[in-house]
Amino acid sequence: MIKYAIALLFSVGMLTAQENTIKQTNVEVGDVFEIGKPEANKYKHIDFPHENFIIKRGGIANYKRAEGATVVVTSIKEKKDGTTQIKFKKKDGGRFFGSHTTIQANYHEAISSGELMMP
């Protein structure tokens, strides 16, 4: 009898563990996000410009300064392959790296990897 009780508790625990997934909601223009820390050294799903383009435009290429920035979605585009491409700008109206006003990102991939977070 104890074996059945333990098996029941184990199976119920497994079912509730599968239910706790990250729920991705639909994004709308004007939604506010926070830029998180990348899994590796560079951001994979947020399309920040390369360092040479930042320097050519007179900016400072420091990706750590972008971490924690609050951003607002300015446009949304559904691509043919089913991905959602968003453009966002800083909430305070400043520029990224002192040179770029808007940045693009793959919405679903950036949310699931933690590069974009809900504040």
A tleap script that builds the chain and sets N, CA, C and O, in Angstrom:
source leaprc.protein.ff14SB
mol = sequence {
  NMET ILE LYS TYR ALA ILE ALA LEU LEU PHE
  SER VAL GLY MET LEU THR ALA GLN GLU ASN
  THR ILE LYS GLN THR ASN VAL GLU VAL GLY
  ASP VAL PHE GLU ILE GLY LYS PRO GLU ALA
  ASN LYS TYR LYS HIE ILE ASP PHE PRO HIE
  GLU ASN PHE ILE ILE LYS ARG GLY GLY ILE
  ALA ASN TYR LYS ARG ALA GLU GLY ALA THR
  VAL VAL VAL THR SER ILE LYS GLU LYS LYS
  ASP GLY THR THR GLN ILE LYS PHE LYS LYS
  LYS ASP GLY GLY ARG PHE PHE GLY SER HIE
  THR THR ILE GLN ALA ASN TYR HIE GLU ALA
  ILE SER SER GLY GLU LEU MET MET CPRO
}
set mol.1.N position { 0.820 -1.193 0.000 }
set mol.1.CA position { 0.000 0.000 0.000 }
set mol.1.C position { 0.869 1.263 0.000 }
set mol.1.O position { 0.545 2.250 -0.660 }
set mol.2.N position { 1.954 1.217 0.735 }
set mol.2.CA position { 2.849 2.363 0.799 }
set mol.2.C position { 3.504 2.587 -0.560 }
set mol.2.O position { 3.747 3.726 -0.959 }
set mol.3.N position { 3.786 1.503 -1.265 }
set mol.3.CA position { 4.394 1.633 -2.590 }
set mol.3.C position { 3.460 2.374 -3.546 }
set mol.3.O position { 3.911 3.191 -4.349 }
set mol.4.N position { 2.162 2.088 -3.460 }
set mol.4.CA position { 1.193 2.762 -4.323 }
set mol.4.C position { 1.082 4.244 -3.962 }
set mol.4.O position { 0.956 5.086 -4.851 }
set mol.5.N position { 1.127 4.562 -2.702 }
set mol.5.CA position { 1.049 5.956 -2.268 }
set mol.5.C position { 2.277 6.733 -2.761 }
set mol.5.O position { 2.151 7.862 -3.235 }
set mol.6.N position { 3.446 6.133 -2.647 }
set mol.6.CA position { 4.668 6.791 -3.101 }
set mol.6.C position { 4.637 6.967 -4.621 }
set mol.6.O position { 5.022 8.023 -5.124 }
set mol.7.N position { 4.190 5.962 -5.350 }
set mol.7.CA position { 4.093 6.049 -6.802 }
set mol.7.C position { 3.097 7.131 -7.211 }
set mol.7.O position { 3.342 7.856 -8.175 }
set mol.8.N position { 1.982 7.253 -6.497 }
set mol.8.CA position { 0.982 8.273 -6.784 }
set mol.8.C position { 1.556 9.674 -6.541 }
set mol.8.O position { 1.390 10.566 -7.373 }
set mol.9.N position { 2.219 9.861 -5.423 }
set mol.9.CA position { 2.819 11.162 -5.127 }
set mol.9.C position { 3.903 11.527 -6.149 }
set mol.9.O position { 4.010 12.684 -6.557 }
set mol.10.N position { 4.688 10.557 -6.552 }
set mol.10.CA position { 5.734 10.786 -7.540 }
set mol.10.C position { 5.127 11.208 -8.883 }
set mol.10.O position { 5.611 12.151 -9.510 }
set mol.11.N position { 4.084 10.526 -9.322 }
set mol.11.CA position { 3.473 10.842 -10.609 }
set mol.11.C position { 2.766 12.204 -10.576 }
set mol.11.O position { 2.804 12.942 -11.561 }
set mol.12.N position { 2.130 12.537 -9.463 }
set mol.12.CA position { 1.488 13.851 -9.345 }
set mol.12.C position { 2.554 14.946 -9.351 }
set mol.12.O position { 2.363 16.008 -9.942 }
set mol.13.N position { 3.671 14.674 -8.690 }
set mol.13.CA position { 4.771 15.642 -8.691 }
set mol.13.C position { 5.325 15.865 -10.086 }
set mol.13.O position { 5.650 16.996 -10.446 }
set mol.14.N position { 5.437 14.820 -10.867 }
set mol.14.CA position { 5.933 14.948 -12.235 }
set mol.14.C position { 4.949 15.725 -13.112 }
set mol.14.O position { 5.374 16.497 -13.971 }
set mol.15.N position { 3.668 15.540 -12.914 }
set mol.15.CA position { 2.675 16.252 -13.707 }
set mol.15.C position { 2.685 17.749 -13.402 }
set mol.15.O position { 2.556 18.565 -14.315 }
set mol.16.N position { 2.834 18.111 -12.151 }
set mol.16.CA position { 2.857 19.537 -11.806 }
set mol.16.C position { 4.174 20.178 -12.226 }
set mol.16.O position { 4.204 21.372 -12.525 }
set mol.17.N position { 5.252 19.422 -12.255 }
set mol.17.CA position { 6.534 19.966 -12.696 }
set mol.17.C position { 6.492 20.302 -14.181 }
set mol.17.O position { 7.118 21.271 -14.609 }
set mol.18.N position { 5.778 19.533 -14.959 }
set mol.18.CA position { 5.671 19.800 -16.391 }
set mol.18.C position { 4.778 20.998 -16.667 }
set mol.18.O position { 4.884 21.617 -17.726 }
set mol.19.N position { 3.919 21.325 -15.749 }
set mol.19.CA position { 2.983 22.416 -15.935 }
set mol.19.C position { 3.644 23.779 -15.720 }
set mol.19.O position { 3.120 24.785 -16.197 }
set mol.20.N position { 4.755 23.841 -15.032 }
set mol.20.CA position { 5.418 25.092 -14.705 }
set mol.20.C position { 6.390 25.517 -15.798 }
set mol.20.O position { 7.598 25.569 -15.566 }
set mol.21.N position { 5.885 25.814 -16.962 }
set mol.21.CA position { 6.716 26.288 -18.060 }
set mol.21.C position { 6.551 27.794 -18.189 }
set mol.21.O position { 5.602 28.374 -17.661 }
set mol.22.N position { 7.484 28.417 -18.895 }
set mol.22.CA position { 7.407 29.850 -19.128 }
set mol.22.C position { 6.309 30.116 -20.151 }
set mol.22.O position { 6.336 29.579 -21.259 }
set mol.23.N position { 5.358 30.939 -19.775 }
set mol.23.CA position { 4.255 31.255 -20.675 }
set mol.23.C position { 4.605 32.496 -21.465 }
set mol.23.O position { 4.860 33.553 -20.888 }
set mol.24.N position { 4.618 32.376 -22.780 }
set mol.24.CA position { 4.934 33.493 -23.652 }
set mol.24.C position { 3.635 34.140 -24.105 }
set mol.24.O position { 2.798 33.508 -24.749 }
set mol.25.N position { 3.489 35.379 -23.764 }
set mol.25.CA position { 2.289 36.100 -24.167 }
set mol.25.C position { 2.553 36.819 -25.478 }
set mol.25.O position { 3.698 36.939 -25.913 }
set mol.26.N position { 1.513 37.284 -26.087 }
set mol.26.CA position { 1.659 38.049 -27.316 }
set mol.26.C position { 2.212 39.418 -26.978 }
set mol.26.O position { 1.855 40.013 -25.962 }
set mol.27.N position { 3.068 39.901 -27.823 }
set mol.27.CA position { 3.696 41.200 -27.612 }
set mol.27.C position { 2.925 42.249 -28.401 }
set mol.27.O position { 2.409 41.969 -29.483 }
set mol.28.N position { 2.851 43.448 -27.860 }
set mol.28.CA position { 2.165 44.554 -28.515 }
set mol.28.C position { 3.081 45.768 -28.505 }
set mol.28.O position { 4.002 45.859 -27.694 }
set mol.29.N position { 2.820 46.686 -29.401 }
set mol.29.CA position { 3.592 47.928 -29.442 }
set mol.29.C position { 3.331 48.682 -28.139 }
set mol.29.O position { 2.184 48.842 -27.723 }
set mol.30.N position { 4.394 49.136 -27.509 }
set mol.30.CA position { 4.286 49.856 -26.242 }
set mol.30.C position { 4.602 48.991 -25.030 }
set mol.30.O position { 4.698 49.515 -23.921 }
set mol.31.N position { 4.768 47.674 -25.209 }
set mol.31.CA position { 5.133 46.805 -24.094 }
set mol.31.C position { 6.538 47.142 -23.604 }
set mol.31.O position { 7.410 47.514 -24.389 }
set mol.32.N position { 6.741 47.007 -22.303 }
set mol.32.CA position { 8.013 47.358 -21.683 }
set mol.32.C position { 8.738 46.083 -21.268 }
set mol.32.O position { 8.145 45.195 -20.656 }
set mol.33.N position { 10.038 45.995 -21.609 }
set mol.33.CA position { 10.882 44.866 -21.254 }
set mol.33.C position { 12.173 45.377 -20.639 }
set mol.33.O position { 12.488 46.565 -20.699 }
set mol.34.N position { 12.908 44.453 -20.050 }
set mol.34.CA position { 14.231 44.760 -19.515 }
set mol.34.C position { 15.238 43.838 -20.188 }
set mol.34.O position { 14.977 42.647 -20.356 }
set mol.35.N position { 16.373 44.378 -20.570 }
set mol.35.CA position { 17.405 43.569 -21.201 }
set mol.35.C position { 18.147 42.809 -20.109 }
set mol.35.O position { 18.668 43.401 -19.163 }
set mol.36.N position { 18.186 41.492 -20.258 }
set mol.36.CA position { 18.832 40.643 -19.266 }
set mol.36.C position { 20.263 40.304 -19.640 }
set mol.36.O position { 20.825 40.850 -20.590 }
set mol.37.N position { 20.832 39.400 -18.877 }
set mol.37.CA position { 22.212 38.978 -19.105 }
set mol.37.C position { 22.214 37.837 -20.118 }
set mol.37.O position { 21.392 36.927 -20.014 }
set mol.38.N position { 23.124 37.865 -21.100 }
set mol.38.CA position { 23.176 36.782 -22.090 }
set mol.38.C position { 23.755 35.508 -21.489 }
set mol.38.O position { 24.482 35.553 -20.496 }
set mol.39.N position { 23.426 34.372 -22.099 }
set mol.39.CA position { 23.953 33.097 -21.628 }
set mol.39.C position { 25.445 32.992 -21.892 }
set mol.39.O position { 26.173 32.413 -21.085 }
set mol.40.N position { 25.910 33.535 -22.994 }
set mol.40.CA position { 27.333 33.521 -23.344 }
set mol.40.C position { 27.880 34.948 -23.201 }
set mol.40.O position { 27.267 35.782 -22.534 }
set mol.41.N position { 29.003 35.222 -23.811 }
set mol.41.CA position { 29.582 36.565 -23.727 }
set mol.41.C position { 28.799 37.592 -24.529 }
set mol.41.O position { 28.751 38.765 -24.157 }
set mol.42.N position { 28.186 37.163 -25.624 }
set mol.42.CA position { 27.460 38.090 -26.488 }
set mol.42.C position { 25.993 37.678 -26.572 }
set mol.42.O position { 25.632 36.527 -26.327 }
set mol.43.N position { 25.167 38.648 -26.923 }
set mol.43.CA position { 23.750 38.393 -27.092 }
set mol.43.C position { 23.525 37.625 -28.386 }
set mol.43.O position { 24.064 37.986 -29.432 }
set mol.44.N position { 22.732 36.572 -28.311 }
set mol.44.CA position { 22.494 35.730 -29.484 }
set mol.44.C position { 21.196 36.104 -30.204 }
set mol.44.O position { 21.130 36.047 -31.432 }
set mol.45.N position { 20.165 36.484 -29.446 }
set mol.45.CA position { 18.844 36.713 -30.034 }
set mol.45.C position { 18.473 38.190 -30.118 }
set mol.45.O position { 17.477 38.541 -30.750 }
set mol.46.N position { 19.255 39.050 -29.496 }
set mol.46.CA position { 19.090 40.491 -29.664 }
set mol.46.C position { 20.165 40.930 -30.651 }
set mol.46.O position { 21.350 40.674 -30.438 }
set mol.47.N position { 19.757 41.584 -31.719 }
set mol.47.CA position { 20.677 41.938 -32.802 }
set mol.47.C position { 21.364 43.276 -32.536 }
set mol.47.O position { 21.082 44.276 -33.197 }
set mol.48.N position { 22.276 43.276 -31.551 }
set mol.48.CA position { 23.075 44.472 -31.329 }
set mol.48.C position { 24.072 44.610 -32.476 }
set mol.48.O position { 24.521 43.601 -33.019 }
set mol.49.N position { 24.426 45.834 -32.854 }
set mol.49.CA position { 25.389 46.009 -33.941 }
set mol.49.C position { 26.787 45.552 -33.516 }
set mol.49.O position { 27.107 45.509 -32.328 }
set mol.50.N position { 27.600 45.216 -34.499 }
set mol.50.CA position { 28.977 44.827 -34.219 }
set mol.50.C position { 29.757 46.030 -33.692 }
set mol.50.O position { 29.383 47.181 -33.920 }
set mol.51.N position { 30.835 45.741 -32.992 }
set mol.51.CA position { 31.614 46.793 -32.345 }
set mol.51.C position { 32.138 47.823 -33.341 }
set mol.51.O position { 32.164 49.016 -33.037 }
set mol.52.N position { 32.556 47.377 -34.528 }
set mol.52.CA position { 33.112 48.334 -35.485 }
set mol.52.C position { 32.064 49.339 -35.968 }
set mol.52.O position { 32.401 50.495 -36.227 }
set mol.53.N position { 30.810 48.923 -36.092 }
set mol.53.CA position { 29.753 49.854 -36.513 }
set mol.53.C position { 29.420 50.843 -35.401 }
set mol.53.O position { 29.107 52.002 -35.675 }
set mol.54.N position { 29.485 50.398 -34.159 }
set mol.54.CA position { 29.238 51.309 -33.034 }
set mol.54.C position { 30.329 52.375 -32.992 }
set mol.54.O position { 30.040 53.561 -32.828 }
set mol.55.N position { 31.576 51.954 -33.140 }
set mol.55.CA position { 32.706 52.887 -33.083 }
set mol.55.C position { 32.675 53.859 -34.257 }
set mol.55.O position { 32.978 55.040 -34.086 }
set mol.56.N position { 32.307 53.372 -35.474 }
set mol.56.CA position { 32.233 54.245 -36.647 }
set mol.56.C position { 31.207 55.355 -36.456 }
set mol.56.O position { 31.384 56.463 -36.962 }
set mol.57.N position { 30.141 55.060 -35.731 }
set mol.57.CA position { 29.099 56.065 -35.510 }
set mol.57.C position { 29.352 56.911 -34.277 }
set mol.57.O position { 28.505 57.717 -33.892 }
set mol.58.N position { 30.515 56.735 -33.652 }
set mol.58.CA position { 30.887 57.589 -32.530 }
set mol.58.C position { 30.424 57.092 -31.178 }
set mol.58.O position { 30.396 57.869 -30.223 }
set mol.59.N position { 30.059 55.826 -31.060 }
set mol.59.CA position { 29.594 55.285 -29.796 }
set mol.59.C position { 30.683 54.537 -29.051 }
set mol.59.O position { 31.813 54.414 -29.524 }
set mol.60.N position { 30.329 54.048 -27.896 }
set mol.60.CA position { 31.235 53.259 -27.059 }
set mol.60.C position { 30.718 51.831 -27.046 }
set mol.60.O position { 29.592 51.586 -26.615 }
set mol.61.N position { 31.524 50.888 -27.512 }
set mol.61.CA position { 31.105 49.490 -27.661 }
set mol.61.C position { 31.279 48.749 -26.341 }
set mol.61.O position { 32.264 48.038 -26.145 }
set mol.62.N position { 30.314 48.920 -25.437 }
set mol.62.CA position { 30.333 48.249 -24.142 }
set mol.62.C position { 28.974 47.570 -23.958 }
set mol.62.O position { 27.990 48.221 -23.604 }
set mol.63.N position { 28.929 46.258 -24.203 }
set mol.63.CA position { 27.658 45.533 -24.144 }
set mol.63.C position { 27.143 45.381 -22.722 }
set mol.63.O position { 25.953 45.131 -22.533 }
set mol.64.N position { 27.990 45.522 -21.725 }
set mol.64.CA position { 27.547 45.400 -20.334 }
set mol.64.C position { 26.657 46.562 -19.927 }
set mol.64.O position { 25.838 46.424 -19.019 }
set mol.65.N position { 26.806 47.713 -20.589 }
set mol.65.CA position { 25.960 48.861 -20.271 }
set mol.65.C position { 24.522 48.641 -20.730 }
set mol.65.O position { 23.602 49.254 -20.189 }
set mol.66.N position { 24.321 47.784 -21.710 }
set mol.66.CA position { 22.972 47.510 -22.206 }
set mol.66.C position { 22.202 46.623 -21.234 }
set mol.66.O position { 20.972 46.655 -21.209 }
set mol.67.N position { 22.916 45.832 -20.433 }
set mol.67.CA position { 22.272 44.920 -19.492 }
set mol.67.C position { 21.517 45.727 -18.429 }
set mol.67.O position { 22.074 46.626 -17.800 }
set mol.68.N position { 20.249 45.388 -18.248 }
set mol.68.CA position { 19.415 46.065 -17.261 }
set mol.68.C position { 18.665 47.267 -17.800 }
set mol.68.O position { 17.897 47.887 -17.065 }
set mol.69.N position { 18.865 47.613 -19.058 }
set mol.69.CA position { 18.179 48.764 -19.653 }
set mol.69.C position { 16.703 48.432 -19.867 }
set mol.69.O position { 16.358 47.322 -20.271 }
set mol.70.N position { 15.845 49.399 -19.594 }
set mol.70.CA position { 14.413 49.245 -19.816 }
set mol.70.C position { 14.097 49.727 -21.227 }
set mol.70.O position { 14.479 50.831 -21.615 }
set mol.71.N position { 13.397 48.891 -21.992 }
set mol.71.CA position { 13.115 49.194 -23.396 }
set mol.71.C position { 11.624 49.113 -23.683 }
set mol.71.O position { 10.878 48.442 -22.969 }
set mol.72.N position { 11.196 49.804 -24.738 }
set mol.72.CA position { 9.793 49.845 -25.167 }
set mol.72.C position { 9.720 49.345 -26.604 }
set mol.72.O position { 10.518 49.759 -27.444 }
set mol.73.N position { 8.779 48.466 -26.891 }
set mol.73.CA position { 8.599 47.910 -28.237 }
set mol.73.C position { 8.006 48.987 -29.142 }
set mol.73.O position { 7.002 49.615 -28.808 }
set mol.74.N position { 8.652 49.190 -30.304 }
set mol.74.CA position { 8.168 50.202 -31.249 }
set mol.74.C position { 7.506 49.589 -32.477 }
set mol.74.O position { 6.613 50.203 -33.062 }
set mol.75.N position { 7.931 48.374 -32.884 }
set mol.75.CA position { 7.269 47.734 -34.024 }
set mol.75.C position { 7.418 46.225 -33.917 }
set mol.75.O position { 8.349 45.713 -33.293 }
set mol.76.N position { 6.476 45.527 -34.541 }
set mol.76.CA position { 6.437 44.061 -34.529 }
set mol.76.C position { 6.289 43.588 -35.966 }
set mol.76.O position { 5.516 44.151 -36.741 }
set mol.77.N position { 7.043 42.541 -36.312 }
set mol.77.CA position { 6.964 42.003 -37.673 }
set mol.77.C position { 6.981 40.476 -37.596 }
set mol.77.O position { 7.884 39.881 -37.008 }
set mol.78.N position { 5.970 39.855 -38.199 }
set mol.78.CA position { 5.913 38.397 -38.305 }
set mol.78.C position { 6.628 37.996 -39.590 }
set mol.78.O position { 6.262 38.448 -40.675 }
set mol.79.N position { 7.640 37.153 -39.469 }
set mol.79.CA position { 8.381 36.704 -40.646 }
set mol.79.C position { 7.707 35.483 -41.251 }
set mol.79.O position { 6.837 34.873 -40.631 }
set mol.80.N position { 8.115 35.128 -42.470 }
set mol.80.CA position { 7.522 33.986 -43.178 }
set mol.80.C position { 7.785 32.665 -42.470 }
set mol.80.O position { 6.972 31.744 -42.545 }
set mol.81.N position { 8.923 32.570 -41.780 }
set mol.81.CA position { 9.247 31.320 -41.094 }
set mol.81.C position { 8.562 31.191 -39.734 }
set mol.81.O position { 8.802 30.213 -39.025 }
set mol.82.N position { 7.719 32.147 -39.350 }
set mol.82.CA position { 6.943 32.052 -38.126 }
set mol.82.C position { 7.547 32.764 -36.931 }
set mol.82.O position { 6.932 32.792 -35.865 }
set mol.83.N position { 8.726 33.337 -37.073 }
set mol.83.CA position { 9.336 34.043 -35.953 }
set mol.83.C position { 8.773 35.456 -35.853 }
set mol.83.O position { 8.296 36.023 -36.835 }
set mol.84.N position { 8.838 36.004 -34.657 }
set mol.84.CA position { 8.365 37.356 -34.412 }
set mol.84.C position { 9.576 38.256 -34.190 }
set mol.84.O position { 10.315 38.086 -33.221 }
set mol.85.N position { 9.770 39.204 -35.083 }
set mol.85.CA position { 10.881 40.144 -34.994 }
set mol.85.C position { 10.336 41.445 -34.415 }
set mol.85.O position { 9.370 42.001 -34.936 }
set mol.86.N position { 10.953 41.932 -33.334 }
set mol.86.CA position { 10.509 43.183 -32.729 }
set mol.86.C position { 11.636 44.204 -32.796 }
set mol.86.O position { 12.816 43.854 -32.814 }
set mol.87.N position { 11.247 45.473 -32.833 }
set mol.87.CA position { 12.194 46.579 -32.712 }
set mol.87.C position { 11.838 47.308 -31.422 }
set mol.87.O position { 10.665 47.496 -31.099 }
set mol.88.N position { 12.868 47.711 -30.697 }
set mol.88.CA position { 12.614 48.442 -29.460 }
set mol.88.C position { 13.623 49.563 -29.296 }
set mol.88.O position { 14.701 49.562 -29.890 }
set mol.89.N position { 13.225 50.532 -28.454 }
set mol.89.CA position { 14.094 51.659 -28.132 }
set mol.89.C position { 14.158 51.785 -26.622 }
set mol.89.O position { 13.364 51.169 -25.911 }
set mol.90.N position { 15.095 52.577 -26.128 }
set mol.90.CA position { 15.227 52.780 -24.691 }
set mol.90.C position { 14.029 53.570 -24.173 }
set mol.90.O position { 13.523 54.463 -24.852 }
set mol.91.N position { 13.589 53.238 -22.982 }
set mol.91.CA position { 12.428 53.909 -22.411 }
set mol.91.C position { 12.750 55.358 -22.064 }
set mol.91.O position { 11.886 56.229 -22.171 }
set mol.92.N position { 13.991 55.621 -21.649 }
set mol.92.CA position { 14.365 56.986 -21.279 }
set mol.92.C position { 14.655 57.869 -22.487 }
set mol.92.O position { 14.945 59.054 -22.324 }
set mol.93.N position { 14.582 57.316 -23.696 }
set mol.93.CA position { 14.791 58.094 -24.910 }
set mol.93.C position { 16.244 58.191 -25.336 }
set mol.93.O position { 16.541 58.821 -26.351 }
set mol.94.N position { 17.148 57.590 -24.598 }
set mol.94.CA position { 18.565 57.633 -24.947 }
set mol.94.C position { 18.902 56.694 -26.080 }
set mol.94.O position { 18.025 56.054 -26.661 }
set mol.95.N position { 20.186 56.618 -26.388 }
set mol.95.CA position { 20.656 55.769 -27.465 }
set mol.95.C position { 21.427 54.589 -26.877 }
set mol.95.O position { 22.062 54.704 -25.829 }
set mol.96.N position { 21.359 53.455 -27.570 }
set mol.96.CA position { 22.182 52.308 -27.198 }
set mol.96.C position { 23.614 52.607 -27.612 }
set mol.96.O position { 23.861 52.949 -28.769 }
set mol.97.N position { 24.544 52.487 -26.707 }
set mol.97.CA position { 25.974 52.699 -26.944 }
set mol.97.C position { 26.282 54.117 -27.397 }
set mol.97.O position { 27.391 54.378 -27.864 }
set mol.98.N position { 25.345 55.033 -27.274 }
set mol.98.CA position { 25.548 56.409 -27.697 }
set mol.98.C position { 25.439 56.599 -29.192 }
set mol.98.O position { 25.758 57.676 -29.697 }
set mol.99.N position { 24.992 55.568 -29.928 }
set mol.99.CA position { 24.972 55.699 -31.385 }
set mol.99.C position { 23.716 55.159 -32.060 }
set mol.99.O position { 23.363 55.649 -33.133 }
set mol.100.N position { 23.032 54.190 -31.495 }
set mol.100.CA position { 21.884 53.555 -32.154 }
set mol.100.C position { 20.607 53.792 -31.346 }
set mol.100.O position { 20.584 53.600 -30.131 }
set mol.101.N position { 19.536 54.214 -32.046 }
set mol.101.CA position { 18.286 54.511 -31.353 }
set mol.101.C position { 17.410 53.271 -31.194 }
set mol.101.O position { 16.763 53.103 -30.161 }
set mol.102.N position { 17.381 52.402 -32.205 }
set mol.102.CA position { 16.551 51.198 -32.136 }
set mol.102.C position { 17.397 49.961 -32.372 }
set mol.102.O position { 18.423 49.999 -33.051 }
set mol.103.N position { 16.928 48.852 -31.783 }
set mol.103.CA position { 17.592 47.555 -31.895 }
set mol.103.C position { 16.515 46.517 -32.208 }
set mol.103.O position { 15.370 46.663 -31.781 }
set mol.104.N position { 16.881 45.467 -32.953 }
set mol.104.CA position { 15.957 44.385 -33.281 }
set mol.104.C position { 16.245 43.161 -32.428 }
set mol.104.O position { 17.357 42.980 -31.933 }
set mol.105.N position { 15.217 42.317 -32.264 }
set mol.105.CA position { 15.386 41.066 -31.534 }
set mol.105.C position { 14.368 40.047 -32.017 }
set mol.105.O position { 13.293 40.411 -32.493 }
set mol.106.N position { 14.707 38.776 -31.893 }
set mol.106.CA position { 13.777 37.680 -32.122 }
set mol.106.C position { 13.030 37.498 -30.797 }
set mol.106.O position { 13.623 37.059 -29.811 }
set mol.107.N position { 11.760 37.824 -30.766 }
set mol.107.CA position { 11.007 37.909 -29.519 }
set mol.107.C position { 10.986 36.597 -28.734 }
set mol.107.O position { 11.409 36.569 -27.578 }
set mol.108.N position { 10.508 35.525 -29.335 }
set mol.108.CA position { 10.331 34.272 -28.594 }
set mol.108.C position { 11.658 33.702 -28.121 }
set mol.108.O position { 11.752 33.211 -26.996 }
set mol.109.N position { 12.683 33.760 -28.959 }
set mol.109.CA position { 13.993 33.231 -28.578 }
set mol.109.C position { 14.624 34.080 -27.473 }
set mol.109.O position { 15.227 33.536 -26.548 }
set mol.110.N position { 14.491 35.398 -27.559 }
set mol.110.CA position { 15.079 36.286 -26.551 }
set mol.110.C position { 14.391 36.122 -25.203 }
set mol.110.O position { 15.053 36.166 -24.165 }
set mol.111.N position { 13.079 35.933 -25.200 }
set mol.111.CA position { 12.356 35.726 -23.942 }
set mol.111.C position { 12.733 34.386 -23.324 }
set mol.111.O position { 12.978 34.310 -22.120 }
set mol.112.N position { 12.784 33.336 -24.124 }
set mol.112.CA position { 13.076 32.011 -23.577 }
set mol.112.C position { 14.516 31.890 -23.094 }
set mol.112.O position { 14.783 31.118 -22.173 }
set mol.113.N position { 15.449 32.627 -23.684 }
set mol.113.CA position { 16.844 32.552 -23.244 }
set mol.113.C position { 17.143 33.503 -22.091 }
set mol.113.O position { 18.201 33.393 -21.471 }
set mol.114.N position { 16.248 34.423 -21.791 }
set mol.114.CA position { 16.462 35.359 -20.693 }
set mol.114.C position { 17.140 36.649 -21.104 }
set mol.114.O position { 17.477 37.466 -20.247 }
set mol.115.N position { 17.350 36.850 -22.404 }
set mol.115.CA position { 17.955 38.097 -22.858 }
set mol.115.C position { 16.974 39.260 -22.757 }
set mol.115.O position { 17.390 40.400 -22.551 }
set mol.116.N position { 15.683 38.992 -22.900 }
set mol.116.CA position { 14.625 39.971 -22.648 }
set mol.116.C position { 13.759 39.441 -21.516 }
set mol.116.O position { 13.396 38.264 -21.500 }
set mol.117.N position { 13.429 40.315 -20.568 }
set mol.117.CA position { 12.619 39.904 -19.421 }
set mol.117.C position { 11.516 40.918 -19.188 }
set mol.117.O position { 11.650 42.096 -19.518 }
set mol.118.N position { 10.421 40.435 -18.611 }
set mol.118.CA position { 9.367 41.336 -18.165 }
set mol.118.C position { 9.870 42.011 -16.881 }
set mol.118.O position { 10.420 41.342 -16.008 }
set mol.119.N position { 9.685 43.328 -16.764 }
set mol.119.CA position { 10.191 43.990 -15.540 }
set mol.119.C position { 9.380 43.658 -14.314 }
set mol.119.O position { 9.686 44.138 -13.222 }
savepdb mol mol.pdb
quit
